[in-house]
Amino acid sequence: MSADWQNHKGRKLSARELRNCDIPFEAKKMGSKAVFEKYKACAKFQGMTCDKGFQRWLGSLRKIVKENEEDEGIGWDTSATKAHSKDCFEDRVIPVDHKQGEKPLAAAKFGHALLGGSRS
């Protein structure tokens, strides 16, 4: 494995695959050997070997990417919650002005019923 692992093409590919959830953060779900086997034919992994150095390198990368993902949170612009909230505003399930419409409890019951709930 290259001594300059921070700039290694395989590290960049692995980080992207971790962010895309193609490599799980948990080693028990996909160990370092399985990761290596999956990507060893890729040109960016050329020169790498599945040794203790690779295992430590991947473990460290998993931790770094996971911490960064947790810090950044969910991207609001692409979240399902944003799309659902927008639909609720457009369908007037949620009033645009909190002073308009029904009391909050009644609006919540109505929204729950729309989602398939059986509360009355």
LUMMARMI-63848 format. One record per residue (C-alpha): residue in one letter; residue number from 1; x, y, z. Coordinates in pm, 1 decimal. Example, Ala and Ser with C-alpha at 12.3 -4.5 7.8 and 13.67 -1.06 7.14 Angstrom:
// residues 2
["A"; 1; [1230.0; -450.0; 780.0]]
["S"; 2; [1367.0; -106.0; 714.0]]
END
This chain:
// residues 120
["M"; 1; [0.0; 0.0; 0.0]]
["S"; 2; [120.5; 350.0; -74.6]]
["A"; 3; [285.9; 534.9; 214.6]]
["D"; 4; [84.3; 844.4; 117.9]]
["W"; 5; [-250.3; 689.3; 209.2]]
["Q"; 6; [-420.8; 1026.0; 270.0]]
["N"; 7; [-394.3; 1108.1; -101.0]]
["H"; 8; [-421.2; 751.9; -230.5]]
["K"; 9; [-687.6; 702.6; -499.6]]
["G"; 10; [-813.5; 393.9; -316.0]]
["R"; 11; [-874.5; 599.2; -2.9]]
["K"; 12; [-1073.6; 856.2; -198.6]]
["L"; 13; [-1279.3; 581.3; -362.5]]
["S"; 14; [-1339.4; 410.6; -27.4]]
["A"; 15; [-1448.2; 737.2; 136.5]]
["R"; 16; [-1696.5; 799.1; -144.4]]
["E"; 17; [-1828.6; 444.1; -118.5]]
["L"; 18; [-1870.8; 486.3; 258.7]]
["R"; 19; [-2065.0; 810.1; 209.3]]
["N"; 20; [-2283.2; 637.9; -53.2]]
["C"; 21; [-2341.8; 344.0; 187.5]]
["D"; 22; [-2185.7; 95.1; -55.8]]
["I"; 23; [-1939.3; 13.5; 222.1]]
["P"; 24; [-2108.0; -5.8; 564.3]]
["F"; 25; [-1955.5; 183.0; 857.1]]
["E"; 26; [-1971.3; -129.8; 1073.1]]
["A"; 27; [-1685.3; -371.9; 1007.7]]
["K"; 28; [-1904.4; -664.8; 1118.4]]
["K"; 29; [-2137.4; -598.0; 824.0]]
["M"; 30; [-1852.9; -592.5; 569.1]]
["G"; 31; [-1505.3; -669.2; 690.2]]
["S"; 32; [-1186.1; -530.7; 541.9]]
["K"; 33; [-1125.9; -851.3; 343.7]]
["A"; 34; [-1470.5; -825.3; 183.3]]
["V"; 35; [-1410.2; -457.4; 100.7]]
["F"; 36; [-1074.2; -544.2; -52.8]]
["E"; 37; [-1223.8; -829.2; -256.1]]
["K"; 38; [-1498.8; -601.7; -386.3]]
["Y"; 39; [-1258.5; -330.1; -505.3]]
["K"; 40; [-927.0; -507.1; -572.7]]
["A"; 41; [-987.7; -516.9; -950.0]]
["C"; 42; [-1049.7; -140.8; -955.3]]
["A"; 43; [-759.1; 60.5; -1097.3]]
["K"; 44; [-767.2; 289.5; -792.5]]
["F"; 45; [-689.2; -7.2; -566.2]]
["Q"; 46; [-386.1; -121.4; -764.5]]
["G"; 47; [-80.2; -164.7; -545.7]]
["M"; 48; [-284.1; -224.6; -232.6]]
["T"; 49; [-271.5; -547.1; -35.7]]
["C"; 50; [-517.5; -676.6; 219.9]]
["D"; 51; [-283.1; -669.5; 517.8]]
["K"; 52; [-292.7; -529.5; 871.8]]
["G"; 53; [-208.8; -183.8; 733.8]]
["F"; 54; [-513.3; -192.5; 505.6]]
["Q"; 55; [-733.8; -307.8; 793.3]]
["R"; 56; [-615.9; -20.6; 1017.7]]
["W"; 57; [-645.0; 224.8; 728.9]]
["L"; 58; [-1002.6; 119.0; 649.3]]
["G"; 59; [-1102.7; 122.2; 1016.7]]
["S"; 60; [-968.2; 473.6; 1055.2]]
["L"; 61; [-1140.7; 587.6; 736.4]]
["R"; 62; [-1472.7; 440.4; 851.1]]
["K"; 63; [-1448.6; 633.3; 1176.4]]
["I"; 64; [-1355.7; 962.4; 1004.9]]
["V"; 65; [-1631.0; 943.0; 741.6]]
["K"; 66; [-1894.6; 834.0; 996.0]]
["E"; 67; [-1807.5; 1124.8; 1227.7]]
["N"; 68; [-1822.3; 1370.1; 936.3]]
["E"; 69; [-2158.4; 1230.9; 822.9]]
["E"; 70; [-2299.2; 1260.2; 1175.9]]
["D"; 71; [-2171.7; 1617.8; 1203.6]]
["E"; 72; [-2328.5; 1717.8; 873.8]]
["G"; 73; [-2660.1; 1550.0; 947.5]]
["I"; 74; [-2922.0; 1492.6; 683.4]]
["G"; 75; [-2919.0; 1717.9; 381.1]]
["W"; 76; [-3241.3; 1916.1; 414.3]]
["D"; 77; [-3267.2; 1998.8; 44.3]]
["T"; 78; [-3287.5; 1632.5; -53.7]]
["S"; 79; [-3458.7; 1490.0; 253.7]]
["A"; 80; [-3784.6; 1299.2; 240.4]]
["T"; 81; [-3900.1; 1504.8; 538.5]]
["K"; 82; [-3874.5; 1827.8; 340.9]]
["A"; 83; [-4072.3; 1680.5; 51.2]]
["H"; 84; [-4339.1; 1545.4; 288.7]]
["S"; 85; [-4363.4; 1877.8; 474.2]]
["K"; 86; [-4399.6; 2065.1; 146.2]]
["D"; 87; [-4682.8; 1831.2; 42.0]]
["C"; 88; [-4854.3; 1884.8; 378.1]]
["F"; 89; [-4837.4; 2262.0; 335.7]]
["E"; 90; [-4965.9; 2242.1; -21.8]]
["D"; 91; [-5250.4; 2008.7; 78.5]]
["R"; 92; [-5327.9; 2238.9; 373.6]]
["V"; 93; [-5277.8; 1958.6; 624.2]]
["I"; 94; [-5036.2; 2198.4; 794.0]]
["P"; 95; [-5149.3; 2562.1; 785.0]]
["V"; 96; [-4892.6; 2808.3; 650.3]]
["D"; 97; [-4971.1; 3044.8; 938.3]]
["H"; 98; [-4989.3; 2866.7; 1271.5]]
["K"; 99; [-5272.5; 3102.1; 1375.6]]
["Q"; 100; [-5488.9; 2984.7; 1083.4]]
["G"; 101; [-5685.8; 2667.3; 1063.3]]
["E"; 102; [-5767.9; 2422.9; 1337.4]]
["K"; 103; [-5621.3; 2398.9; 1681.6]]
["P"; 104; [-5289.5; 2210.5; 1681.8]]
["L"; 105; [-5438.9; 1897.3; 1839.1]]
["A"; 106; [-5713.7; 1873.3; 1577.3]]
["A"; 107; [-5462.0; 1930.9; 1296.8]]
["A"; 108; [-5238.0; 1659.1; 1442.6]]
["K"; 109; [-5527.5; 1411.7; 1456.9]]
["F"; 110; [-5620.4; 1496.1; 1098.6]]
["G"; 111; [-5260.3; 1447.9; 983.6]]
["H"; 112; [-5238.7; 1119.4; 1171.9]]
["A"; 113; [-5556.3; 996.9; 1001.0]]
["L"; 114; [-5410.2; 1086.6; 660.5]]
["L"; 115; [-5105.8; 875.4; 739.0]]
["G"; 116; [-5324.3; 573.9; 809.3]]
["G"; 117; [-5362.1; 611.3; 1184.8]]
["S"; 118; [-5674.9; 504.1; 1363.7]]
["R"; 119; [-5679.6; 766.5; 1640.5]]
["S"; 120; [-6002.9; 963.8; 1675.1]]
END
